[in-house]
Amino acid sequence: MYIELTIKRYRAVREVGKIKMLVGITAYYQVMQVCQAEYFRQLLKPVT
């Protein structure tokens, strides 16, 4: 019984870890896209 609970808990923690990792990666890529867009916007500004 104890081992079964431990396995269930481990699986739950593992799933939460996966979700956190996916959220982290998604947030990172969104930030990168915003930075990239801003960089190109600055690059394409007409020189005055």
Predicted model as a PDB file, atoms N, CA, C, CB and O in Angstrom, pLDDT in the B-factor column:
MODEL        1                                                                  
ATOM      1  N   MET A   1       0.828  -1.197   0.000  1.00 62.00           N  
ATOM      2  CA  MET A   1       0.000   0.000   0.000  1.00 62.00           C  
ATOM      3  C   MET A   1       0.873   1.263   0.000  1.00 62.00           C  
ATOM      4  CB  MET A   1      -0.942  -0.003   1.218  1.00 62.00           C  
ATOM      5  O   MET A   1       0.637   2.186  -0.780  1.00 62.00           O  
ATOM      6  N   TYR A   2       1.860   1.294   0.861  1.00 72.00           N  
ATOM      7  CA  TYR A   2       2.743   2.475   0.943  1.00 72.00           C  
ATOM      8  C   TYR A   2       3.483   2.695  -0.373  1.00 72.00           C  
ATOM      9  CB  TYR A   2       3.761   2.314   2.097  1.00 72.00           C  
ATOM     10  O   TYR A   2       3.615   3.823  -0.849  1.00 72.00           O  
ATOM     11  N   ILE A   3       3.960   1.595  -0.947  1.00 75.00           N  
ATOM     12  CA  ILE A   3       4.708   1.685  -2.211  1.00 75.00           C  
ATOM     13  C   ILE A   3       3.795   2.223  -3.316  1.00 75.00           C  
ATOM     14  CB  ILE A   3       5.288   0.291  -2.613  1.00 75.00           C  
ATOM     15  O   ILE A   3       4.218   3.035  -4.139  1.00 75.00           O  
ATOM     16  N   GLU A   4       2.559   1.770  -3.326  1.00 83.00           N  
ATOM     17  CA  GLU A   4       1.606   2.219  -4.329  1.00 83.00           C  
ATOM     18  C   GLU A   4       1.370   3.730  -4.218  1.00 83.00           C  
ATOM     19  CB  GLU A   4       0.281   1.457  -4.181  1.00 83.00           C  
ATOM     20  O   GLU A   4       1.333   4.436  -5.226  1.00 83.00           O  
ATOM     21  N   LEU A   5       1.215   4.207  -3.000  1.00 79.00           N  
ATOM     22  CA  LEU A   5       1.029   5.655  -2.774  1.00 79.00           C  
ATOM     23  C   LEU A   5       2.249   6.438  -3.231  1.00 79.00           C  
ATOM     24  CB  LEU A   5       0.752   5.942  -1.285  1.00 79.00           C  
ATOM     25  O   LEU A   5       2.127   7.504  -3.834  1.00 79.00           O  
ATOM     26  N   THR A   6       3.418   5.903  -2.939  1.00 87.00           N  
ATOM     27  CA  THR A   6       4.666   6.569  -3.327  1.00 87.00           C  
ATOM     28  C   THR A   6       4.758   6.670  -4.850  1.00 87.00           C  
ATOM     29  CB  THR A   6       5.894   5.806  -2.762  1.00 87.00           C  
ATOM     30  O   THR A   6       5.138   7.711  -5.387  1.00 87.00           O  
ATOM     31  N   ILE A   7       4.414   5.599  -5.532  1.00 84.00           N  
ATOM     32  CA  ILE A   7       4.453   5.596  -7.006  1.00 84.00           C  
ATOM     33  C   ILE A   7       3.462   6.624  -7.556  1.00 84.00           C  
ATOM     34  CB  ILE A   7       4.126   4.174  -7.568  1.00 84.00           C  
ATOM     35  O   ILE A   7       3.786   7.368  -8.482  1.00 84.00           O  
ATOM     36  N   LYS A   8       2.260   6.663  -6.988  1.00 87.00           N  
ATOM     37  CA  LYS A   8       1.255   7.634  -7.433  1.00 87.00           C  
ATOM     38  C   LYS A   8       1.759   9.054  -7.226  1.00 87.00           C  
ATOM     39  CB  LYS A   8      -0.074   7.427  -6.681  1.00 87.00           C  
ATOM     40  O   LYS A   8       1.621   9.909  -8.100  1.00 87.00           O  
ATOM     41  N   ARG A   9       2.340   9.290  -6.065  1.00 86.00           N  
ATOM     42  CA  ARG A   9       2.860  10.628  -5.749  1.00 86.00           C  
ATOM     43  C   ARG A   9       3.975  10.998  -6.722  1.00 86.00           C  
ATOM     44  CB  ARG A   9       3.379  10.687  -4.286  1.00 86.00           C  
ATOM     45  O   ARG A   9       4.024  12.122  -7.221  1.00 86.00           O  
ATOM     46  N   TYR A  10       4.869  10.048  -6.990  1.00 86.00           N  
ATOM     47  CA  TYR A  10       5.987  10.286  -7.915  1.00 86.00           C  
ATOM     48  C   TYR A  10       5.461  10.657  -9.290  1.00 86.00           C  
ATOM     49  CB  TYR A  10       6.896   9.041  -8.012  1.00 86.00           C  
ATOM     50  O   TYR A  10       5.955  11.591  -9.923  1.00 86.00           O  
ATOM     51  N   ARG A  11       4.445   9.915  -9.755  1.00 90.00           N  
ATOM     52  CA  ARG A  11       3.868  10.201 -11.074  1.00 90.00           C  
ATOM     53  C   ARG A  11       3.239  11.585 -11.113  1.00 90.00           C  
ATOM     54  CB  ARG A  11       2.823   9.144 -11.442  1.00 90.00           C  
ATOM     55  O   ARG A  11       3.391  12.310 -12.096  1.00 90.00           O  
ATOM     56  N   ALA A  12       2.540  11.954 -10.059  1.00 89.00           N  
ATOM     57  CA  ALA A  12       1.902  13.276  -9.978  1.00 89.00           C  
ATOM     58  C   ALA A  12       2.963  14.374 -10.014  1.00 89.00           C  
ATOM     59  CB  ALA A  12       1.045  13.395  -8.687  1.00 89.00           C  
ATOM     60  O   ALA A  12       2.819  15.366 -10.728  1.00 89.00           O  
ATOM     61  N   VAL A  13       4.020  14.188  -9.242  1.00 88.00           N  
ATOM     62  CA  VAL A  13       5.109  15.180  -9.206  1.00 88.00           C  
ATOM     63  C   VAL A  13       5.766  15.277 -10.569  1.00 88.00           C  
ATOM     64  CB  VAL A  13       6.161  14.811  -8.129  1.00 88.00           C  
ATOM     65  O   VAL A  13       6.103  16.367 -11.030  1.00 88.00           O  
ATOM     66  N   ARG A  14       5.946  14.141 -11.206  1.00 90.00           N  
ATOM     67  CA  ARG A  14       6.568  14.117 -12.528  1.00 90.00           C  
ATOM     68  C   ARG A  14       5.712  14.882 -13.536  1.00 90.00           C  
ATOM     69  CB  ARG A  14       6.781  12.666 -13.000  1.00 90.00           C  
ATOM     70  O   ARG A  14       6.236  15.643 -14.348  1.00 90.00           O  
ATOM     71  N   GLU A  15       4.394  14.680 -13.482  1.00 90.00           N  
ATOM     72  CA  GLU A  15       3.484  15.390 -14.390  1.00 90.00           C  
ATOM     73  C   GLU A  15       3.551  16.894 -14.159  1.00 90.00           C  
ATOM     74  CB  GLU A  15       2.040  14.893 -14.207  1.00 90.00           C  
ATOM     75  O   GLU A  15       3.612  17.673 -15.110  1.00 90.00           O  
ATOM     76  N   VAL A  16       3.538  17.298 -12.897  1.00 89.00           N  
ATOM     77  CA  VAL A  16       3.630  18.727 -12.571  1.00 89.00           C  
ATOM     78  C   VAL A  16       4.946  19.293 -13.100  1.00 89.00           C  
ATOM     79  CB  VAL A  16       3.518  18.955 -11.033  1.00 89.00           C  
ATOM     80  O   VAL A  16       4.983  20.405 -13.626  1.00 89.00           O  
ATOM     81  N   GLY A  17       6.009  18.534 -12.962  1.00 90.00           N  
ATOM     82  CA  GLY A  17       7.318  18.944 -13.479  1.00 90.00           C  
ATOM     83  C   GLY A  17       7.277  19.147 -14.980  1.00 90.00           C  
ATOM     84  O   GLY A  17       7.831  20.122 -15.487  1.00 90.00           O  
ATOM     85  N   LYS A  18       6.634  18.247 -15.693  1.00 91.00           N  
ATOM     86  CA  LYS A  18       6.510  18.370 -17.149  1.00 91.00           C  
ATOM     87  C   LYS A  18       5.750  19.631 -17.516  1.00 91.00           C  
ATOM     88  CB  LYS A  18       5.806  17.140 -17.739  1.00 91.00           C  
ATOM     89  O   LYS A  18       6.151  20.378 -18.410  1.00 91.00           O  
ATOM     90  N   ILE A  19       4.643  19.859 -16.811  1.00 87.00           N  
ATOM     91  CA  ILE A  19       3.814  21.035 -17.092  1.00 87.00           C  
ATOM     92  C   ILE A  19       4.602  22.315 -16.836  1.00 87.00           C  
ATOM     93  CB  ILE A  19       2.533  21.017 -16.231  1.00 87.00           C  
ATOM     94  O   ILE A  19       4.574  23.243 -17.645  1.00 87.00           O  
ATOM     95  N   LYS A  20       5.304  22.358 -15.706  1.00 92.00           N  
ATOM     96  CA  LYS A  20       6.109  23.538 -15.379  1.00 92.00           C  
ATOM     97  C   LYS A  20       7.169  23.771 -16.444  1.00 92.00           C  
ATOM     98  CB  LYS A  20       6.771  23.381 -13.998  1.00 92.00           C  
ATOM     99  O   LYS A  20       7.411  24.907 -16.851  1.00 92.00           O  
ATOM    100  N   MET A  21       7.801  22.692 -16.895  1.00 91.00           N  
ATOM    101  CA  MET A  21       8.843  22.814 -17.904  1.00 91.00           C  
ATOM    102  C   MET A  21       8.264  23.353 -19.211  1.00 91.00           C  
ATOM    103  CB  MET A  21       9.524  21.458 -18.138  1.00 91.00           C  
ATOM    104  O   MET A  21       8.851  24.232 -19.841  1.00 91.00           O  
ATOM    105  N   LEU A  22       7.110  22.819 -19.612  1.00 91.00           N  
ATOM    106  CA  LEU A  22       6.464  23.285 -20.842  1.00 91.00           C  
ATOM    107  C   LEU A  22       6.084  24.755 -20.742  1.00 91.00           C  
ATOM    108  CB  LEU A  22       5.221  22.445 -21.145  1.00 91.00           C  
ATOM    109  O   LEU A  22       6.286  25.518 -21.686  1.00 91.00           O  
ATOM    110  N   VAL A  23       5.543  25.146 -19.612  1.00 91.00           N  
ATOM    111  CA  VAL A  23       5.168  26.552 -19.404  1.00 91.00           C  
ATOM    112  C   VAL A  23       6.412  27.434 -19.475  1.00 91.00           C  
ATOM    113  CB  VAL A  23       4.447  26.737 -18.034  1.00 91.00           C  
ATOM    114  O   VAL A  23       6.398  28.496 -20.097  1.00 91.00           O  
ATOM    115  N   GLY A  24       7.480  26.985 -18.835  1.00 92.00           N  
ATOM    116  CA  GLY A  24       8.741  27.730 -18.847  1.00 92.00           C  
ATOM    117  C   GLY A  24       9.292  27.891 -20.248  1.00 92.00           C  
ATOM    118  O   GLY A  24       9.717  28.982 -20.628  1.00 92.00           O  
ATOM    119  N   ILE A  25       9.290  26.822 -21.017  1.00 91.00           N  
ATOM    120  CA  ILE A  25       9.799  26.856 -22.394  1.00 91.00           C  
ATOM    121  C   ILE A  25       8.932  27.778 -23.246  1.00 91.00           C  
ATOM    122  CB  ILE A  25       9.832  25.428 -23.007  1.00 91.00           C  
ATOM    123  O   ILE A  25       9.448  28.574 -24.031  1.00 91.00           O  
ATOM    124  N   THR A  26       7.613  27.669 -23.088  1.00 92.00           N  
ATOM    125  CA  THR A  26       6.686  28.501 -23.858  1.00 92.00           C  
ATOM    126  C   THR A  26       6.921  29.978 -23.547  1.00 92.00           C  
ATOM    127  CB  THR A  26       5.220  28.113 -23.552  1.00 92.00           C  
ATOM    128  O   THR A  26       6.986  30.803 -24.458  1.00 92.00           O  
ATOM    129  N   ALA A  27       7.047  30.306 -22.272  1.00 92.00           N  
ATOM    130  CA  ALA A  27       7.283  31.695 -21.858  1.00 92.00           C  
ATOM    131  C   ALA A  27       8.604  32.195 -22.434  1.00 92.00           C  
ATOM    132  CB  ALA A  27       7.289  31.815 -20.311  1.00 92.00           C  
ATOM    133  O   ALA A  27       8.689  33.332 -22.899  1.00 92.00           O  
ATOM    134  N   TYR A  28       9.628  31.357 -22.405  1.00 92.00           N  
ATOM    135  CA  TYR A  28      10.949  31.723 -22.931  1.00 92.00           C  
ATOM    136  C   TYR A  28      10.858  32.057 -24.411  1.00 92.00           C  
ATOM    137  CB  TYR A  28      11.963  30.584 -22.706  1.00 92.00           C  
ATOM    138  O   TYR A  28      11.399  33.071 -24.853  1.00 92.00           O  
ATOM    139  N   TYR A  29      10.170  31.202 -25.192  1.00 92.00           N  
ATOM    140  CA  TYR A  29      10.057  31.439 -26.627  1.00 92.00           C  
ATOM    141  C   TYR A  29       9.254  32.699 -26.922  1.00 92.00           C  
ATOM    142  CB  TYR A  29       9.414  30.240 -27.310  1.00 92.00           C  
ATOM    143  O   TYR A  29       9.561  33.421 -27.870  1.00 92.00           O  
ATOM    144  N   GLN A  30       8.221  32.971 -26.113  1.00 93.00           N  
ATOM    145  CA  GLN A  30       7.438  34.188 -26.315  1.00 93.00           C  
ATOM    146  C   GLN A  30       8.304  35.423 -26.085  1.00 93.00           C  
ATOM    147  CB  GLN A  30       6.216  34.208 -25.376  1.00 93.00           C  
ATOM    148  O   GLN A  30       8.240  36.386 -26.850  1.00 93.00           O  
ATOM    149  N   VAL A  31       9.105  35.389 -25.036  1.00 92.00           N  
ATOM    150  CA  VAL A  31      10.009  36.512 -24.753  1.00 92.00           C  
ATOM    151  C   VAL A  31      10.994  36.684 -25.897  1.00 92.00           C  
ATOM    152  CB  VAL A  31      10.766  36.292 -23.420  1.00 92.00           C  
ATOM    153  O   VAL A  31      11.253  37.804 -26.337  1.00 92.00           O  
ATOM    154  N   MET A  32      11.542  35.582 -26.377  1.00 93.00           N  
ATOM    155  CA  MET A  32      12.497  35.632 -27.485  1.00 93.00           C  
ATOM    156  C   MET A  32      11.856  36.234 -28.732  1.00 93.00           C  
ATOM    157  CB  MET A  32      13.034  34.228 -27.794  1.00 93.00           C  
ATOM    158  O   MET A  32      12.479  37.036 -29.428  1.00 93.00           O  
ATOM    159  N   GLN A  33      10.608  35.846 -29.014  1.00 93.00           N  
ATOM    160  CA  GLN A  33       9.918  36.374 -30.194  1.00 93.00           C  
ATOM    161  C   GLN A  33       9.687  37.870 -30.069  1.00 93.00           C  
ATOM    162  CB  GLN A  33       8.584  35.657 -30.401  1.00 93.00           C  
ATOM    163  O   GLN A  33       9.849  38.609 -31.040  1.00 93.00           O  
ATOM    164  N   VAL A  34       9.310  38.316 -28.882  1.00 92.00           N  
ATOM    165  CA  VAL A  34       9.094  39.752 -28.648  1.00 92.00           C  
ATOM    166  C   VAL A  34      10.406  40.505 -28.829  1.00 92.00           C  
ATOM    167  CB  VAL A  34       8.515  40.004 -27.224  1.00 92.00           C  
ATOM    168  O   VAL A  34      10.438  41.556 -29.468  1.00 92.00           O  
ATOM    169  N   CYS A  35      11.486  39.972 -28.270  1.00 92.00           N  
ATOM    170  CA  CYS A  35      12.799  40.615 -28.391  1.00 92.00           C  
ATOM    171  C   CYS A  35      13.238  40.674 -29.849  1.00 92.00           C  
ATOM    172  CB  CYS A  35      13.850  39.864 -27.553  1.00 92.00           C  
ATOM    173  O   CYS A  35      13.768  41.684 -30.312  1.00 92.00           O  
ATOM    174  N   GLN A  36      13.009  39.578 -30.562  1.00 92.00           N  
ATOM    175  CA  GLN A  36      13.392  39.508 -31.965  1.00 92.00           C  
ATOM    176  C   GLN A  36      12.592  40.531 -32.778  1.00 92.00           C  
ATOM    177  CB  GLN A  36      13.172  38.081 -32.518  1.00 92.00           C  
ATOM    178  O   GLN A  36      13.154  41.229 -33.622  1.00 92.00           O  
ATOM    179  N   ALA A  37      11.298  40.620 -32.526  1.00 91.00           N  
ATOM    180  CA  ALA A  37      10.441  41.568 -33.232  1.00 91.00           C  
ATOM    181  C   ALA A  37      10.900  42.995 -32.958  1.00 91.00           C  
ATOM    182  CB  ALA A  37       8.967  41.388 -32.816  1.00 91.00           C  
ATOM    183  O   ALA A  37      10.964  43.823 -33.866  1.00 91.00           O  
ATOM    184  N   GLU A  38      11.219  43.273 -31.697  1.00 91.00           N  
ATOM    185  CA  GLU A  38      11.673  44.621 -31.312  1.00 91.00           C  
ATOM    186  C   GLU A  38      13.008  44.948 -31.970  1.00 91.00           C  
ATOM    187  CB  GLU A  38      11.799  44.736 -29.776  1.00 91.00           C  
ATOM    188  O   GLU A  38      13.231  46.072 -32.421  1.00 91.00           O  
ATOM    189  N   TYR A  39      13.888  43.959 -32.018  1.00 91.00           N  
ATOM    190  CA  TYR A  39      15.204  44.135 -32.648  1.00 91.00           C  
ATOM    191  C   TYR A  39      15.048  44.505 -34.119  1.00 91.00           C  
ATOM    192  CB  TYR A  39      16.051  42.850 -32.511  1.00 91.00           C  
ATOM    193  O   TYR A  39      15.685  45.444 -34.597  1.00 91.00           O  
ATOM    194  N   PHE A  40      14.196  43.762 -34.840  1.00 89.00           N  
ATOM    195  CA  PHE A  40      14.004  44.034 -36.259  1.00 89.00           C  
ATOM    196  C   PHE A  40      13.290  45.367 -36.469  1.00 89.00           C  
ATOM    197  CB  PHE A  40      13.213  42.900 -36.914  1.00 89.00           C  
ATOM    198  O   PHE A  40      13.542  46.065 -37.451  1.00 89.00           O  
ATOM    199  N   ARG A  41      12.404  45.712 -35.549  1.00 89.00           N  
ATOM    200  CA  ARG A  41      11.713  47.003 -35.645  1.00 89.00           C  
ATOM    201  C   ARG A  41      12.728  48.139 -35.549  1.00 89.00           C  
ATOM    202  CB  ARG A  41      10.637  47.141 -34.531  1.00 89.00           C  
ATOM    203  O   ARG A  41      12.657  49.111 -36.301  1.00 89.00           O  
ATOM    204  N   GLN A  42      13.673  48.007 -34.617  1.00 88.00           N  
ATOM    205  CA  GLN A  42      14.721  49.017 -34.465  1.00 88.00           C  
ATOM    206  C   GLN A  42      15.630  49.044 -35.690  1.00 88.00           C  
ATOM    207  CB  GLN A  42      15.548  48.748 -33.197  1.00 88.00           C  
ATOM    208  O   GLN A  42      16.065  50.103 -36.143  1.00 88.00           O  
ATOM    209  N   LEU A  43      15.900  47.866 -36.204  1.00 88.00           N  
ATOM    210  CA  LEU A  43      16.804  47.723 -37.347  1.00 88.00           C  
ATOM    211  C   LEU A  43      16.211  48.362 -38.596  1.00 88.00           C  
ATOM    212  CB  LEU A  43      17.108  46.245 -37.608  1.00 88.00           C  
ATOM    213  O   LEU A  43      16.932  48.951 -39.400  1.00 88.00           O  
ATOM    214  N   LEU A  44      14.888  48.244 -38.757  1.00 87.00           N  
ATOM    215  CA  LEU A  44      14.229  48.730 -39.968  1.00 87.00           C  
ATOM    216  C   LEU A  44      13.749  50.178 -39.875  1.00 87.00           C  
ATOM    217  CB  LEU A  44      13.066  47.848 -40.285  1.00 87.00           C  
ATOM    218  O   LEU A  44      13.155  50.708 -40.815  1.00 87.00           O  
ATOM    219  N   LYS A  45      14.015  50.811 -38.727  1.00 81.00           N  
ATOM    220  CA  LYS A  45      13.640  52.229 -38.582  1.00 81.00           C  
ATOM    221  C   LYS A  45      14.437  53.060 -39.581  1.00 81.00           C  
ATOM    222  CB  LYS A  45      13.891  52.736 -37.119  1.00 81.00           C  
ATOM    223  O   LYS A  45      15.640  52.863 -39.747  1.00 81.00           O  
ATOM    224  N   PRO A  46      13.764  53.976 -40.232  1.00 78.00           N  
ATOM    225  CA  PRO A  46      14.522  54.840 -41.167  1.00 78.00           C  
ATOM    226  C   PRO A  46      15.507  55.729 -40.409  1.00 78.00           C  
ATOM    227  CB  PRO A  46      13.554  55.723 -42.003  1.00 78.00           C  
ATOM    228  O   PRO A  46      15.175  56.277 -39.358  1.00 78.00           O  
ATOM    229  N   VAL A  47      16.694  55.865 -40.936  1.00 73.00           N  
ATOM    230  CA  VAL A  47      17.708  56.682 -40.304  1.00 73.00           C  
ATOM    231  C   VAL A  47      17.402  58.145 -40.614  1.00 73.00           C  
ATOM    232  CB  VAL A  47      19.138  56.284 -40.787  1.00 73.00           C  
ATOM    233  O   VAL A  47      17.256  58.534 -41.773  1.00 73.00           O  
ATOM    234  N   THR A  48      17.307  58.941 -39.561  1.00 65.00           N  
ATOM    235  CA  THR A  48      17.003  60.375 -39.788  1.00 65.00           C  
ATOM    236  C   THR A  48      18.169  61.246 -39.444  1.00 65.00           C  
ATOM    237  CB  THR A  48      15.797  60.812 -38.973  1.00 65.00           C  
ATOM    238  O   THR A  48      18.086  62.468 -39.575  1.00 65.00           O  
TER     239      THR A  48                                                      
ENDMDL                                                                          
END                                                                             
